[in-house]
Amino acid sequence: MALNERLDKFKLQQERCQATLSSIAASQALTPRSNIAPRVQPINGPSAQAKPQQRIKFSDDTERLQRINLVRKSAVGAQIKLVIELLYKRRQALTAEQINEATYVHIHGNKEVFDRLKNNQKVQFDGNRFSYKSKYDLKGKDQLLSLIRDFPEGLPVVDIKDAYLSVLEDLEALKASKDIRWLSTSKGEDGVVFPDVDPKTKIKIDNDIKEFVSSIELPRDMMDIEKELQKSGQPTKTNSAARRRAAAEVHVLPPKPKSRKKRGITSRTKLTNAHLPELFMDLKT
């Protein structure tokens, strides 16, 4: 039976039960008090006052049924998103029944949801349980730092930000302790993290060596750099001297300004002061 038919049947049963309760309450109100047998109180029992009977609500489950109907009628992609978000937050292996209780996604009742879910790159399925699968299986900050040091050329944050829940906080802590360098992009993306210099590779350099390196004067002109490379027998792919000679030989002449022809009075000229012909003597000549 379809879910809508079950919901309609439930509403009908609710109305019938409500009408039955109303009729029972009305019949009890019409029955005389003398006909009602007194309630026997047990000997040596505590005298307790009768509690008023609470009205039974049959609509408590209606909202849940509507939610189930909404989820199971939604698109397959939306249902898979609900399941992946649940697995990401729980970080536990869950059965299809447990997922159904939390999200109302009936995995075994929808073959397309089941097939796409077990083949999803973010989901691991062992034949019985579903769990979240990240690109790198990390458990804490120490493993995170060790992984970053394995990528001296840089590791995209998007590849590790879902490894565990507090990975972004640990990245901030490693950046504050100067164990890593976190470079963000101008496009608002997560950026790339780089390992800082390994303490074992740090070498202390004497001041006289630093002063000697700083005193070396490097050529500033590209032609001087090319000459030094040619002296040492290194080939150069650039030829600055030839470029400068070619640029000096090219003379770009400025365009001549166009002379505007002086126009006289024609048949299309509109005269506004025709009663003063002396004003137009120069134009006619």
Order of alpha helices (4+ residues) and beta strands (2+ residues): alpha-alpha-alpha-beta-alpha-alpha-beta-beta-alpha-beta-alpha-beta-beta-alpha-alpha-alpha-alpha
